[in-house]
Amino acid sequence: MERRSRLTAQTRERIIAAAAELFSHRGARATTMNAVARAADVSPATVGNHFASPDLLIEAVIERLLGELNIPDRTVFAGAETLPERVRALTAAMFGFYERTYRWFYLLGAELADVPAVARADAEFRQAMRVLYADALTGNDDDLLARTTAGLVHPATLSALTEAGLSVDEAVEVVADAIVQRAARR
């Protein structure tokens, strides 16, 4: 019985890994259960036994993906006591995250309207980021600063700056300095 449970879990993991790989190239909606079965080297019925619908498979892949992406959390502020230190920590953590996850961000972002599991994960991510950004700005009630931070510590900003020739570290420095300067004007 234990061996069977282990084999079942291994098969499930192989299916999720195959689906994640296919999603990374095609997107979730363009990936069929049959394609996942072929990539996982199992029958389509086996995929169906583990995941009764494509949406359940997508949810499993997203759950795994979220666990692997190392989404920044409050630990990024360890040792950062001042607002400038927290802003720099936030900017570095988020730009590192965006750099690591760029392909996933844009691939799955295109499916927000079509894939409920992606939309739910996106809503949870955005809520967690609102809390993280608010933590970075603790002690400052400038709404313009909060909106500026949200706009500047953003994947599009990182993309524009790196396309202009800046390294990620230089982009962190430029953006964090701009936010800190705005905070100091208050």
C-alpha positions in Angstrom: 0.0 0.0 0.0 2.8 2.4 0.9 4.6 1.6 -2.4 1.5 2.3 -4.3 1.0 5.7 -2.6 4.6 6.6 -3.3 4.2 5.7 -7.0 0.9 7.6 -7.2 2.6 10.7 -5.7 5.5 10.3 -8.1 3.2 10.1 -11.1 1.3 13.2 -9.9 4.5 15.1 -9.6 5.7 14.0 -13.0 2.4 15.2 -14.5 2.7 18.6 -12.7 6.3 18.9 -13.9 5.4 18.1 -17.5 2.5 20.5 -17.4 4.7 23.3 -15.9 7.3 22.8 -18.7 4.6 22.9 -21.4 2.9 26.0 -19.8 6.3 27.8 -19.8 6.4 27.5 -23.6 2.7 27.5 -24.6 0.7 29.0 -21.8 -1.9 27.2 -19.7 -4.8 27.3 -22.1 -2.8 26.2 -25.1 -1.6 23.1 -23.3 -3.9 20.1 -23.7 -4.3 17.2 -21.3 -3.1 14.9 -24.1 0.1 16.9 -24.5 0.7 16.8 -20.8 0.2 13.0 -20.9 2.7 12.6 -23.7 5.3 14.8 -21.9 4.8 13.0 -18.6 4.9 9.6 -20.4 1.6 8.5 -19.0 -1.8 7.8 -20.6 -4.4 10.6 -20.9 -6.6 8.6 -18.5 -3.8 8.7 -15.9 -3.7 12.5 -16.2 -7.5 12.5 -15.8 -7.4 10.3 -12.8 -5.1 12.7 -11.0 -6.7 15.9 -12.4 -10.4 15.7 -13.3 -10.2 18.9 -15.3 -7.6 21.1 -16.9 -8.4 23.8 -14.3 -7.4 21.4 -11.5 -4.1 20.7 -13.3 -3.5 24.4 -13.8 -4.2 25.1 -10.1 -1.6 22.4 -9.1 1.0 23.9 -11.5 0.4 27.4 -10.1 0.6 26.2 -6.5 4.0 24.5 -7.3 5.1 27.6 -9.2 4.3 29.9 -6.4 6.3 27.8 -4.0 9.3 27.8 -6.3 9.3 31.4 -7.3 10.5 32.7 -3.9 8.1 35.6 -3.8 9.5 38.4 -1.7 7.9 38.7 1.8 8.6 40.7 5.0 11.9 38.9 5.5 13.4 41.2 2.8 13.4 43.9 5.5 15.6 42.0 7.9 18.0 44.6 9.3 16.4 47.4 7.4 15.2 49.9 10.0 15.0 53.2 8.1 12.7 54.1 5.3 15.6 54.4 2.8 16.9 51.0 3.9 13.4 49.4 3.5 12.9 51.0 0.1 16.3 49.7 -1.2 15.5 46.3 0.2 12.0 46.3 -1.4 13.4 47.5 -4.8 16.2 44.9 -4.8 14.0 42.1 -3.8 11.2 42.9 -6.3 13.6 43.6 -9.2 15.4 40.3 -8.5 12.0 38.6 -8.4 10.9 40.2 -11.7 14.2 39.2 -13.3 13.8 35.6 -12.2 10.2 35.3 -13.2 10.0 37.6 -16.2 8.9 34.8 -18.6 6.2 33.5 -16.3 4.9 37.0 -15.5 4.2 37.8 -19.1 3.1 34.3 -20.2 0.6 33.8 -17.5 -0.4 37.5 -17.3 -1.8 37.1 -20.8 -4.2 34.5 -19.4 -5.6 36.4 -16.5 -9.0 36.8 -18.1 -9.2 33.2 -19.4 -7.8 31.1 -16.6 -9.5 31.4 -13.2 -6.6 29.8 -11.3 -4.2 32.4 -12.8 -6.6 35.2 -11.9 -6.9 34.0 -8.3 -3.1 33.6 -7.9 -2.6 37.1 -9.4 -5.1 38.6 -6.9 -3.3 36.9 -4.0 0.1 38.1 -5.3 -1.1 41.6 -5.7 -2.6 41.7 -2.2 0.7 40.4 -0.7 2.6 43.0 -2.6 0.4 45.8 -1.4 1.2 44.7 2.2 4.9 44.4 1.4 5.0 47.9 -0.2 3.1 49.4 2.7 5.6 47.8 5.1 8.4 49.4 3.2 6.8 52.8 3.6 5.9 52.4 7.3 6.0 55.7 9.0 5.2 57.7 5.9 1.6 58.6 5.0 2.3 60.3 1.7 -0.2 58.7 -0.7 1.8 60.1 -3.7 4.9 58.3 -2.4 3.0 55.1 -2.1 1.6 55.3 -5.7 5.1 56.4 -7.0 6.7 53.4 -5.3 4.1 51.0 -6.8 4.7 52.5 -10.2 8.5 52.5 -10.1 9.0 49.2 -8.4 7.3 47.4 -11.2 8.4 44.9 -13.9 7.8 47.4 -16.7 10.2 49.9 -15.0 12.9 47.2 -14.7 12.4 46.2 -18.3 12.7 49.8 -19.6 15.8 50.4 -17.5 17.6 47.2 -18.5 16.6 47.8 -22.2 18.3 51.2 -21.8 21.5 49.5 -20.8 21.3 49.5 -17.0 22.2 46.4 -15.0 19.6 45.2 -12.5 21.8 46.6 -9.6 22.0 50.0 -11.3 18.2 49.9 -11.8 17.7 49.2 -8.1 20.0 52.1 -7.2 18.3 54.6 -9.6 14.7 53.6 -8.6 15.4 53.4 -4.8 17.2 56.8 -4.9 14.2 58.4 -6.7 11.7 57.0 -4.2 14.0 58.0 -1.2 14.4 61.5 -2.7 10.6 61.8 -2.9 10.2 60.7 0.7 12.8 63.2 1.8 10.9 66.1 0.2 8.0 65.6 2.6 
